[in-house]
Amino acid sequence: MTRKTMVALAAAMTFALPASALALSNDMDVIVDGRSGTETRSITVSVADLNLASSRGARLADSRINRAAKEVCGWMNGSIQQPTREFRNCYGAALDDARGDLDALAQAQRQG
């Protein structure tokens, strides 16, 4: 393989990976995005195994989103430091966006 062919193959794979990830995406996933400064981190939270119409399922989904929001915003488990303003802003925005998506999924699940 020539260098030019390898570069073209690498470029093709770079563009194909996001498309294949979307193709594998489940309609019962919530993406939790945490924006801190110029960096954005994301975690996909699956709620496919939950009945979002039940209070138990809704609580479990919210718990998963809460954990993911902490993770994408850089919370350290066991930390005794007070959360910074930057963390609180990131965490609040991540929760708001993810809960909005979760509400839409719950509504769709209720409608069948």
Backbone as XML, in Angstrom:
<?xml version="1.0"?>
<chain id="A" units="angstrom">
  <residue number="1" name="MET">
    <atom name="N" x="0.834" y="-1.172" z="0.000"/>
    <atom name="CA" x="0.000" y="0.000" z="0.000"/>
    <atom name="C" x="0.882" y="1.239" z="0.000"/>
  </residue>
  <residue number="2" name="THR">
    <atom name="N" x="0.519" y="2.163" z="-0.830"/>
    <atom name="CA" x="1.295" y="3.396" z="-0.858"/>
    <atom name="C" x="0.860" y="4.313" z="0.272"/>
  </residue>
  <residue number="3" name="ARG">
    <atom name="N" x="1.680" y="5.279" z="0.538"/>
    <atom name="CA" x="1.370" y="6.242" z="1.601"/>
    <atom name="C" x="0.078" y="6.994" z="1.287"/>
  </residue>
  <residue number="4" name="LYS">
    <atom name="N" x="-0.102" y="7.345" z="0.020"/>
    <atom name="CA" x="-1.301" y="8.082" z="-0.388"/>
    <atom name="C" x="-2.562" y="7.237" z="-0.159"/>
  </residue>
  <residue number="5" name="THR">
    <atom name="N" x="-2.478" y="5.954" z="-0.452"/>
    <atom name="CA" x="-3.615" y="5.050" z="-0.251"/>
    <atom name="C" x="-3.930" y="4.918" z="1.235"/>
  </residue>
  <residue number="6" name="MET">
    <atom name="N" x="-2.893" y="4.808" z="2.051"/>
    <atom name="CA" x="-3.102" y="4.682" z="3.496"/>
    <atom name="C" x="-3.751" y="5.933" z="4.071"/>
  </residue>
  <residue number="7" name="VAL">
    <atom name="N" x="-3.323" y="7.105" z="3.614"/>
    <atom name="CA" x="-3.909" y="8.360" z="4.090"/>
    <atom name="C" x="-5.383" y="8.434" z="3.680"/>
  </residue>
  <residue number="8" name="ALA">
    <atom name="N" x="-5.685" y="8.043" z="2.453"/>
    <atom name="CA" x="-7.076" y="8.061" z="1.977"/>
    <atom name="C" x="-7.925" y="7.083" z="2.776"/>
  </residue>
  <residue number="9" name="LEU">
    <atom name="N" x="-7.390" y="5.902" z="3.072"/>
    <atom name="CA" x="-8.116" y="4.915" z="3.862"/>
    <atom name="C" x="-8.370" y="5.425" z="5.282"/>
  </residue>
  <residue number="10" name="ALA">
    <atom name="N" x="-7.363" y="6.040" z="5.882"/>
    <atom name="CA" x="-7.519" y="6.592" z="7.235"/>
    <atom name="C" x="-8.571" y="7.697" z="7.246"/>
  </residue>
  <residue number="11" name="ALA">
    <atom name="N" x="-8.575" y="8.534" z="6.225"/>
    <atom name="CA" x="-9.572" y="9.607" z="6.149"/>
    <atom name="C" x="-10.978" y="9.030" z="5.994"/>
  </residue>
  <residue number="12" name="ALA">
    <atom name="N" x="-11.105" y="8.007" z="5.164"/>
    <atom name="CA" x="-12.413" y="7.377" z="4.963"/>
    <atom name="C" x="-12.924" y="6.759" z="6.265"/>
  </residue>
  <residue number="13" name="MET">
    <atom name="N" x="-12.032" y="6.120" z="7.021"/>
    <atom name="CA" x="-12.431" y="5.515" z="8.292"/>
    <atom name="C" x="-12.843" y="6.585" z="9.305"/>
  </residue>
  <residue number="14" name="THR">
    <atom name="N" x="-12.155" y="7.715" z="9.287"/>
    <atom name="CA" x="-12.482" y="8.798" z="10.202"/>
    <atom name="C" x="-13.907" y="9.286" z="9.986"/>
  </residue>
  <residue number="15" name="PHE">
    <atom name="N" x="-14.311" y="9.387" z="8.731"/>
    <atom name="CA" x="-15.670" y="9.847" z="8.434"/>
    <atom name="C" x="-16.697" y="8.747" z="8.617"/>
  </residue>
  <residue number="16" name="ALA">
    <atom name="N" x="-16.299" y="7.497" z="8.475"/>
    <atom name="CA" x="-17.243" y="6.380" z="8.591"/>
    <atom name="C" x="-17.575" y="6.057" z="10.040"/>
  </residue>
  <residue number="17" name="LEU">
    <atom name="N" x="-16.647" y="6.261" z="10.966"/>
    <atom name="CA" x="-16.894" y="5.899" z="12.359"/>
    <atom name="C" x="-18.069" y="6.639" z="12.985"/>
  </residue>
  <residue number="18" name="PRO">
    <atom name="N" x="-18.169" y="7.978" z="12.864"/>
    <atom name="CA" x="-19.342" y="8.633" z="13.453"/>
    <atom name="C" x="-20.650" y="8.157" z="12.833"/>
  </residue>
  <residue number="19" name="ALA">
    <atom name="N" x="-20.659" y="7.902" z="11.545"/>
    <atom name="CA" x="-21.874" y="7.426" z="10.888"/>
    <atom name="C" x="-22.259" y="6.048" z="11.395"/>
  </residue>
  <residue number="20" name="SER">
    <atom name="N" x="-21.271" y="5.175" z="11.597"/>
    <atom name="CA" x="-21.596" y="3.841" z="12.098"/>
    <atom name="C" x="-22.062" y="3.903" z="13.541"/>
  </residue>
  <residue number="21" name="ALA">
    <atom name="N" x="-21.528" y="4.822" z="14.312"/>
    <atom name="CA" x="-21.977" y="4.976" z="15.696"/>
    <atom name="C" x="-23.433" y="5.429" z="15.729"/>
  </residue>
  <residue number="22" name="LEU">
    <atom name="N" x="-23.799" y="6.318" z="14.818"/>
    <atom name="CA" x="-25.189" y="6.747" z="14.760"/>
    <atom name="C" x="-26.094" y="5.611" z="14.325"/>
  </residue>
  <residue number="23" name="ALA">
    <atom name="N" x="-25.614" y="4.785" z="13.421"/>
    <atom name="CA" x="-26.430" y="3.668" z="12.953"/>
    <atom name="C" x="-26.695" y="2.678" z="14.082"/>
  </residue>
  <residue number="24" name="LEU">
    <atom name="N" x="-25.756" y="2.545" z="15.019"/>
    <atom name="CA" x="-25.920" y="1.626" z="16.132"/>
    <atom name="C" x="-26.676" y="2.259" z="17.295"/>
  </residue>
  <residue number="25" name="SER">
    <atom name="N" x="-26.897" y="3.565" z="17.210"/>
    <atom name="CA" x="-27.564" y="4.270" z="18.291"/>
    <atom name="C" x="-28.970" y="3.737" z="18.510"/>
  </residue>
  <residue number="26" name="ASN">
    <atom name="N" x="-29.333" y="3.636" z="19.754"/>
    <atom name="CA" x="-30.649" y="3.149" z="20.143"/>
    <atom name="C" x="-31.555" y="4.356" z="20.322"/>
  </residue>
  <residue number="27" name="ASP">
    <atom name="N" x="-32.822" y="4.231" z="19.966"/>
    <atom name="CA" x="-33.756" y="5.338" z="20.146"/>
    <atom name="C" x="-34.026" y="5.606" z="21.617"/>
  </residue>
  <residue number="28" name="MET">
    <atom name="N" x="-33.585" y="4.741" z="22.490"/>
    <atom name="CA" x="-33.819" y="4.912" z="23.928"/>
    <atom name="C" x="-32.524" y="5.306" z="24.647"/>
  </residue>
  <residue number="29" name="ASP">
    <atom name="N" x="-31.747" y="6.161" z="24.011"/>
    <atom name="CA" x="-30.519" y="6.677" z="24.602"/>
    <atom name="C" x="-30.668" y="8.166" z="24.856"/>
  </residue>
  <residue number="30" name="VAL">
    <atom name="N" x="-30.057" y="8.623" z="25.927"/>
    <atom name="CA" x="-29.992" y="10.044" z="26.240"/>
    <atom name="C" x="-28.517" y="10.421" z="26.211"/>
  </residue>
  <residue number="31" name="ILE">
    <atom name="N" x="-28.189" y="11.466" z="25.457"/>
    <atom name="CA" x="-26.814" y="11.946" z="25.395"/>
    <atom name="C" x="-26.662" y="13.043" z="26.444"/>
  </residue>
  <residue number="32" name="VAL">
    <atom name="N" x="-25.695" y="12.873" z="27.335"/>
    <atom name="CA" x="-25.419" y="13.866" z="28.374"/>
    <atom name="C" x="-24.137" y="14.584" z="27.965"/>
  </residue>
  <residue number="33" name="ASP">
    <atom name="N" x="-24.263" y="15.883" z="27.688"/>
    <atom name="CA" x="-23.123" y="16.699" z="27.276"/>
    <atom name="C" x="-22.731" y="17.636" z="28.400"/>
  </residue>
  <residue number="34" name="GLY">
    <atom name="N" x="-21.449" y="17.669" z="28.698"/>
    <atom name="CA" x="-20.923" y="18.599" z="29.692"/>
    <atom name="C" x="-19.950" y="19.547" z="29.028"/>
  </residue>
  <residue number="35" name="ARG">
    <atom name="N" x="-20.244" y="20.836" z="29.090"/>
    <atom name="CA" x="-19.390" y="21.847" z="28.474"/>
    <atom name="C" x="-18.663" y="22.614" z="29.562"/>
  </residue>
  <residue number="36" name="SER">
    <atom name="N" x="-17.351" y="22.516" z="29.523"/>
    <atom name="CA" x="-16.516" y="23.208" z="30.500"/>
    <atom name="C" x="-15.459" y="23.987" z="29.730"/>
  </residue>
  <residue number="37" name="GLY">
    <atom name="N" x="-15.602" y="25.297" z="29.702"/>
    <atom name="CA" x="-14.686" y="26.115" z="28.907"/>
    <atom name="C" x="-14.895" y="25.817" z="27.438"/>
  </residue>
  <residue number="38" name="THR">
    <atom name="N" x="-13.835" y="25.429" z="26.764"/>
    <atom name="CA" x="-13.944" y="25.099" z="25.338"/>
    <atom name="C" x="-14.093" y="23.601" z="25.114"/>
  </residue>
  <residue number="39" name="GLU">
    <atom name="N" x="-14.071" y="22.824" z="26.174"/>
    <atom name="CA" x="-14.133" y="21.366" z="26.067"/>
    <atom name="C" x="-15.565" y="20.876" z="26.301"/>
  </residue>
  <residue number="40" name="THR">
    <atom name="N" x="-15.985" y="19.941" z="25.458"/>
    <atom name="CA" x="-17.281" y="19.288" z="25.627"/>
    <atom name="C" x="-17.047" y="17.793" z="25.714"/>
  </residue>
  <residue number="41" name="ARG">
    <atom name="N" x="-17.591" y="17.187" z="26.748"/>
    <atom name="CA" x="-17.523" y="15.733" z="26.906"/>
    <atom name="C" x="-18.939" y="15.188" z="26.874"/>
  </residue>
  <residue number="42" name="SER">
    <atom name="N" x="-19.093" y="13.983" z="26.353"/>
    <atom name="CA" x="-20.422" y="13.383" z="26.222"/>
    <atom name="C" x="-20.410" y="11.942" z="26.702"/>
  </residue>
  <residue number="43" name="ILE">
    <atom name="N" x="-21.541" y="11.535" z="27.251"/>
    <atom name="CA" x="-21.766" y="10.149" z="27.647"/>
    <atom name="C" x="-23.153" y="9.769" z="27.158"/>
  </residue>
  <residue number="44" name="THR">
    <atom name="N" x="-23.252" y="8.583" z="26.582"/>
    <atom name="CA" x="-24.543" y="8.059" z="26.170"/>
    <atom name="C" x="-25.102" y="7.211" z="27.301"/>
  </residue>
  <residue number="45" name="VAL">
    <atom name="N" x="-26.317" y="7.535" z="27.717"/>
    <atom name="CA" x="-26.979" y="6.816" z="28.806"/>
    <atom name="C" x="-28.154" y="6.062" z="28.208"/>
  </residue>
  <residue number="46" name="SER">
    <atom name="N" x="-28.125" y="4.760" z="28.309"/>
    <atom name="CA" x="-29.226" y="3.941" z="27.803"/>
    <atom name="C" x="-30.324" y="3.828" z="28.850"/>
  </residue>
  <residue number="47" name="VAL">
    <atom name="N" x="-31.556" y="4.017" z="28.395"/>
    <atom name="CA" x="-32.711" y="3.825" z="29.263"/>
    <atom name="C" x="-33.659" y="2.809" z="28.625"/>
  </residue>
  <residue number="48" name="ALA">
    <atom name="N" x="-33.134" y="2.042" z="27.675"/>
    <atom name="CA" x="-33.952" y="1.077" z="26.935"/>
    <atom name="C" x="-34.533" y="-0.004" z="27.838"/>
  </residue>
  <residue number="49" name="ASP">
    <atom name="N" x="-33.862" y="-0.291" z="28.943"/>
    <atom name="CA" x="-34.324" y="-1.348" z="29.844"/>
    <atom name="C" x="-35.327" y="-0.853" z="30.878"/>
  </residue>
  <residue number="50" name="LEU">
    <atom name="N" x="-35.690" y="0.423" z="30.816"/>
    <atom name="CA" x="-36.558" y="1.010" z="31.833"/>
    <atom name="C" x="-37.941" y="1.337" z="31.279"/>
  </residue>
  <residue number="51" name="ASN">
    <atom name="N" x="-38.939" y="1.223" z="32.134"/>
    <atom name="CA" x="-40.280" y="1.689" z="31.817"/>
    <atom name="C" x="-40.370" y="3.112" z="32.347"/>
  </residue>
  <residue number="52" name="LEU">
    <atom name="N" x="-40.223" y="4.080" z="31.451"/>
    <atom name="CA" x="-40.183" y="5.479" z="31.868"/>
    <atom name="C" x="-41.535" y="5.995" z="32.335"/>
  </residue>
  <residue number="53" name="ALA">
    <atom name="N" x="-42.597" y="5.249" z="32.071"/>
    <atom name="CA" x="-43.930" y="5.641" z="32.526"/>
    <atom name="C" x="-44.117" y="5.344" z="34.018"/>
  </residue>
  <residue number="54" name="SER">
    <atom name="N" x="-43.283" y="4.459" z="34.562"/>
    <atom name="CA" x="-43.394" y="4.142" z="35.989"/>
    <atom name="C" x="-42.502" y="5.082" z="36.790"/>
  </residue>
  <residue number="55" name="SER">
    <atom name="N" x="-42.869" y="5.324" z="38.039"/>
    <atom name="CA" x="-42.063" y="6.221" z="38.873"/>
    <atom name="C" x="-40.689" y="5.612" z="39.149"/>
  </residue>
  <residue number="56" name="ARG">
    <atom name="N" x="-40.632" y="4.296" z="39.304"/>
    <atom name="CA" x="-39.344" y="3.632" z="39.552"/>
    <atom name="C" x="-38.417" y="3.779" z="38.346"/>
  </residue>
  <residue number="57" name="GLY">
    <atom name="N" x="-38.960" y="3.549" z="37.151"/>
    <atom name="CA" x="-38.164" y="3.683" z="35.928"/>
    <atom name="C" x="-37.676" y="5.103" z="35.727"/>
  </residue>
  <residue number="58" name="ALA">
    <atom name="N" x="-38.540" y="6.071" z="36.013"/>
    <atom name="CA" x="-38.155" y="7.479" z="35.879"/>
    <atom name="C" x="-37.052" y="7.841" z="36.873"/>
  </residue>
  <residue number="59" name="ARG">
    <atom name="N" x="-37.144" y="7.337" z="38.109"/>
    <atom name="CA" x="-36.106" y="7.608" z="39.120"/>
    <atom name="C" x="-34.772" y="6.993" z="38.721"/>
  </residue>
  <residue number="60" name="LEU">
    <atom name="N" x="-34.812" y="5.761" z="38.208"/>
    <atom name="CA" x="-33.571" y="5.107" z="37.780"/>
    <atom name="C" x="-32.933" y="5.854" z="36.611"/>
  </residue>
  <residue number="61" name="ALA">
    <atom name="N" x="-33.745" y="6.277" z="35.666"/>
    <atom name="CA" x="-33.226" y="7.032" z="34.521"/>
    <atom name="C" x="-32.600" y="8.338" z="34.994"/>
  </residue>
  <residue number="62" name="ASP">
    <atom name="N" x="-33.263" y="9.038" z="35.901"/>
    <atom name="CA" x="-32.737" y="10.296" z="36.414"/>
    <atom name="C" x="-31.430" y="10.074" z="37.175"/>
  </residue>
  <residue number="63" name="SER">
    <atom name="N" x="-31.340" y="8.974" z="37.899"/>
    <atom name="CA" x="-30.115" y="8.652" z="38.628"/>
    <atom name="C" x="-28.956" y="8.423" z="37.657"/>
  </residue>
  <residue number="64" name="ARG">
    <atom name="N" x="-29.219" y="7.709" z="36.570"/>
    <atom name="CA" x="-28.175" y="7.465" z="35.566"/>
    <atom name="C" x="-27.713" y="8.772" z="34.931"/>
  </residue>
  <residue number="65" name="ILE">
    <atom name="N" x="-28.677" y="9.643" z="34.635"/>
    <atom name="CA" x="-28.346" y="10.929" z="34.021"/>
    <atom name="C" x="-27.562" y="11.793" z="35.003"/>
  </residue>
  <residue number="66" name="ASN">
    <atom name="N" x="-27.954" y="11.765" z="36.254"/>
    <atom name="CA" x="-27.261" y="12.532" z="37.292"/>
    <atom name="C" x="-25.793" y="12.110" z="37.386"/>
  </residue>
  <residue number="67" name="ARG">
    <atom name="N" x="-25.567" y="10.808" z="37.408"/>
    <atom name="CA" x="-24.187" y="10.295" z="37.469"/>
    <atom name="C" x="-23.385" y="10.689" z="36.239"/>
  </residue>
  <residue number="68" name="ALA">
    <atom name="N" x="-24.010" y="10.566" z="35.067"/>
    <atom name="CA" x="-23.322" y="10.913" z="33.824"/>
    <atom name="C" x="-22.999" y="12.405" z="33.780"/>
  </residue>
  <residue number="69" name="ALA">
    <atom name="N" x="-23.922" y="13.250" z="34.245"/>
    <atom name="CA" x="-23.681" y="14.701" z="34.258"/>
    <atom name="C" x="-22.501" y="15.037" z="35.169"/>
  </residue>
  <residue number="70" name="LYS">
    <atom name="N" x="-22.427" y="14.384" z="36.311"/>
    <atom name="CA" x="-21.284" y="14.614" z="37.203"/>
    <atom name="C" x="-19.987" y="14.204" z="36.517"/>
  </residue>
  <residue number="71" name="GLU">
    <atom name="N" x="-20.021" y="13.064" z="35.838"/>
    <atom name="CA" x="-18.805" y="12.564" z="35.195"/>
    <atom name="C" x="-18.333" y="13.477" z="34.062"/>
  </residue>
  <residue number="72" name="VAL">
    <atom name="N" x="-19.247" y="13.900" z="33.185"/>
    <atom name="CA" x="-18.819" y="14.738" z="32.064"/>
    <atom name="C" x="-18.369" y="16.123" z="32.515"/>
  </residue>
  <residue number="73" name="CYS">
    <atom name="N" x="-18.809" y="16.535" z="33.689"/>
    <atom name="CA" x="-18.415" y="17.851" z="34.200"/>
    <atom name="C" x="-17.202" y="17.784" z="35.120"/>
  </residue>
  <residue number="74" name="GLY">
    <atom name="N" x="-16.668" y="16.596" z="35.326"/>
    <atom name="CA" x="-15.410" y="16.457" z="36.046"/>
    <atom name="C" x="-15.505" y="16.259" z="37.547"/>
  </residue>
  <residue number="75" name="TRP">
    <atom name="N" x="-16.647" y="15.816" z="38.056"/>
    <atom name="CA" x="-16.779" y="15.570" z="39.496"/>
    <atom name="C" x="-15.934" y="14.371" z="39.900"/>
  </residue>
  <residue number="76" name="MET">
    <atom name="N" x="-15.238" y="14.500" z="40.986"/>
    <atom name="CA" x="-14.417" y="13.414" z="41.501"/>
    <atom name="C" x="-15.150" y="12.785" z="42.676"/>
  </residue>
  <residue number="77" name="ASN">
    <atom name="N" x="-15.499" y="11.513" z="42.572"/>
    <atom name="CA" x="-16.149" y="10.828" z="43.691"/>
    <atom name="C" x="-15.237" y="10.840" z="44.902"/>
  </residue>
  <residue number="78" name="GLY">
    <atom name="N" x="-15.827" y="11.100" z="46.046"/>
    <atom name="CA" x="-15.058" y="11.135" z="47.277"/>
    <atom name="C" x="-14.399" y="12.474" z="47.545"/>
  </residue>
  <residue number="79" name="SER">
    <atom name="N" x="-14.590" y="13.428" z="46.639"/>
    <atom name="CA" x="-13.973" y="14.737" z="46.814"/>
    <atom name="C" x="-14.625" y="15.472" z="47.984"/>
  </residue>
  <residue number="80" name="ILE">
    <atom name="N" x="-13.809" y="16.148" z="48.767"/>
    <atom name="CA" x="-14.344" y="16.932" z="49.870"/>
    <atom name="C" x="-14.328" y="18.422" z="49.542"/>
  </residue>
  <residue number="81" name="GLN">
    <atom name="N" x="-13.867" y="18.772" z="48.346"/>
    <atom name="CA" x="-13.846" y="20.166" z="47.930"/>
    <atom name="C" x="-15.240" y="20.604" z="47.503"/>
  </residue>
  <residue number="82" name="GLN">
    <atom name="N" x="-15.517" y="21.860" z="47.707"/>
    <atom name="CA" x="-16.782" y="22.434" z="47.272"/>
    <atom name="C" x="-16.782" y="22.529" z="45.742"/>
  </residue>
  <residue number="83" name="PRO">
    <atom name="N" x="-17.934" y="22.282" z="45.111"/>
    <atom name="CA" x="-17.994" y="22.404" z="43.653"/>
    <atom name="C" x="-17.722" y="23.846" z="43.216"/>
  </residue>
  <residue number="84" name="THR">
    <atom name="N" x="-16.989" y="23.989" z="42.141"/>
    <atom name="CA" x="-16.696" y="25.322" z="41.616"/>
    <atom name="C" x="-17.902" y="25.855" z="40.853"/>
  </residue>
  <residue number="85" name="ARG">
    <atom name="N" x="-17.895" y="27.128" z="40.566"/>
    <atom name="CA" x="-18.957" y="27.743" z="39.773"/>
    <atom name="C" x="-19.001" y="27.106" z="38.381"/>
  </residue>
  <residue number="86" name="GLU">
    <atom name="N" x="-17.821" y="26.852" z="37.833"/>
    <atom name="CA" x="-17.746" y="26.236" z="36.504"/>
    <atom name="C" x="-18.409" y="24.850" z="36.523"/>
  </residue>
  <residue number="87" name="PHE">
    <atom name="N" x="-18.138" y="24.060" z="37.567"/>
    <atom name="CA" x="-18.769" y="22.745" z="37.670"/>
    <atom name="C" x="-20.280" y="22.882" z="37.791"/>
  </residue>
  <residue number="88" name="ARG">
    <atom name="N" x="-20.740" y="23.771" z="38.649"/>
    <atom name="CA" x="-22.192" y="23.944" z="38.843"/>
    <atom name="C" x="-22.886" y="24.352" z="37.552"/>
  </residue>
  <residue number="89" name="ASN">
    <atom name="N" x="-22.260" y="25.256" z="36.788"/>
    <atom name="CA" x="-22.844" y="25.681" z="35.517"/>
    <atom name="C" x="-22.900" y="24.523" z="34.525"/>
  </residue>
  <residue number="90" name="CYS">
    <atom name="N" x="-21.807" y="23.785" z="34.429"/>
    <atom name="CA" x="-21.740" y="22.634" z="33.530"/>
    <atom name="C" x="-22.779" y="21.592" z="33.929"/>
  </residue>
  <residue number="91" name="TYR">
    <atom name="N" x="-22.817" y="21.260" z="35.197"/>
    <atom name="CA" x="-23.711" y="20.231" z="35.723"/>
    <atom name="C" x="-25.180" y="20.612" z="35.514"/>
  </residue>
  <residue number="92" name="GLY">
    <atom name="N" x="-25.518" y="21.852" z="35.820"/>
    <atom name="CA" x="-26.895" y="22.310" z="35.644"/>
    <atom name="C" x="-27.339" y="22.247" z="34.193"/>
  </residue>
  <residue number="93" name="ALA">
    <atom name="N" x="-26.485" y="22.711" z="33.290"/>
    <atom name="CA" x="-26.822" y="22.684" z="31.865"/>
    <atom name="C" x="-26.917" y="21.252" z="31.352"/>
  </residue>
  <residue number="94" name="ALA">
    <atom name="N" x="-25.999" y="20.397" z="31.796"/>
    <atom name="CA" x="-26.026" y="18.991" z="31.357"/>
    <atom name="C" x="-27.311" y="18.312" z="31.817"/>
  </residue>
  <residue number="95" name="LEU">
    <atom name="N" x="-27.698" y="18.551" z="33.064"/>
    <atom name="CA" x="-28.938" y="17.959" z="33.577"/>
    <atom name="C" x="-30.162" y="18.486" z="32.843"/>
  </residue>
  <residue number="96" name="ASP">
    <atom name="N" x="-30.221" y="19.789" z="32.626"/>
    <atom name="CA" x="-31.374" y="20.381" z="31.943"/>
    <atom name="C" x="-31.562" y="19.784" z="30.549"/>
  </residue>
  <residue number="97" name="ASP">
    <atom name="N" x="-30.476" y="19.728" z="29.784"/>
    <atom name="CA" x="-30.564" y="19.196" z="28.421"/>
    <atom name="C" x="-30.955" y="17.721" z="28.428"/>
  </residue>
  <residue number="98" name="ALA">
    <atom name="N" x="-30.298" y="16.941" z="29.271"/>
    <atom name="CA" x="-30.563" y="15.501" z="29.303"/>
    <atom name="C" x="-31.974" y="15.200" z="29.803"/>
  </residue>
  <residue number="99" name="ARG">
    <atom name="N" x="-32.428" y="15.942" z="30.800"/>
    <atom name="CA" x="-33.788" y="15.714" z="31.315"/>
    <atom name="C" x="-34.835" y="16.098" z="30.281"/>
  </residue>
  <residue number="100" name="GLY">
    <atom name="N" x="-34.559" y="17.107" z="29.471"/>
    <atom name="CA" x="-35.470" y="17.455" z="28.379"/>
    <atom name="C" x="-35.590" y="16.306" z="27.386"/>
  </residue>
  <residue number="101" name="ASP">
    <atom name="N" x="-34.438" y="15.712" z="27.047"/>
    <atom name="CA" x="-34.449" y="14.556" z="26.142"/>
    <atom name="C" x="-35.155" y="13.367" z="26.786"/>
  </residue>
  <residue number="102" name="LEU">
    <atom name="N" x="-34.926" y="13.169" z="28.064"/>
    <atom name="CA" x="-35.566" y="12.063" z="28.786"/>
    <atom name="C" x="-37.082" y="12.244" z="28.814"/>
  </residue>
  <residue number="103" name="ASP">
    <atom name="N" x="-37.539" y="13.462" z="29.035"/>
    <atom name="CA" x="-38.978" y="13.732" z="29.028"/>
    <atom name="C" x="-39.596" y="13.396" z="27.675"/>
  </residue>
  <residue number="104" name="ALA">
    <atom name="N" x="-38.888" y="13.728" z="26.602"/>
    <atom name="CA" x="-39.386" y="13.416" z="25.260"/>
    <atom name="C" x="-39.467" y="11.905" z="25.051"/>
  </residue>
  <residue number="105" name="LEU">
    <atom name="N" x="-38.448" y="11.172" z="25.530"/>
    <atom name="CA" x="-38.471" y="9.709" z="25.417"/>
    <atom name="C" x="-39.620" y="9.108" z="26.233"/>
  </residue>
  <residue number="106" name="ALA">
    <atom name="N" x="-39.835" y="9.640" z="27.429"/>
    <atom name="CA" x="-40.904" y="9.136" z="28.287"/>
    <atom name="C" x="-42.259" y="9.379" z="27.625"/>
  </residue>
  <residue number="107" name="GLN">
    <atom name="N" x="-42.433" y="10.540" z="27.031"/>
    <atom name="CA" x="-43.677" y="10.862" z="26.345"/>
    <atom name="C" x="-43.895" y="9.918" z="25.167"/>
  </residue>
  <residue number="108" name="ALA">
    <atom name="N" x="-42.845" y="9.661" z="24.410"/>
    <atom name="CA" x="-42.945" y="8.751" z="23.263"/>
    <atom name="C" x="-43.264" y="7.328" z="23.739"/>
  </residue>
  <residue number="109" name="GLN">
    <atom name="N" x="-42.670" y="6.911" z="24.845"/>
    <atom name="CA" x="-42.913" y="5.568" z="25.364"/>
    <atom name="C" x="-44.364" y="5.440" z="25.849"/>
  </residue>
  <residue number="110" name="ARG">
    <atom name="N" x="-44.890" y="6.493" z="26.444"/>
    <atom name="CA" x="-46.288" y="6.459" z="26.911"/>
    <atom name="C" x="-47.262" y="6.347" z="25.750"/>
  </residue>
  <residue number="111" name="GLN">
    <atom name="N" x="-46.933" y="7.021" z="24.638"/>
    <atom name="CA" x="-47.819" y="7.015" z="23.481"/>
    <atom name="C" x="-47.726" y="5.718" z="22.688"/>
  </residue>
  <residue number="112" name="GLY">
    <atom name="N" x="-46.706" y="4.937" z="22.994"/>
    <atom name="CA" x="-46.569" y="3.616" z="22.387"/>
    <atom name="C" x="-45.830" y="3.645" z="21.141"/>
  </residue>
</chain>
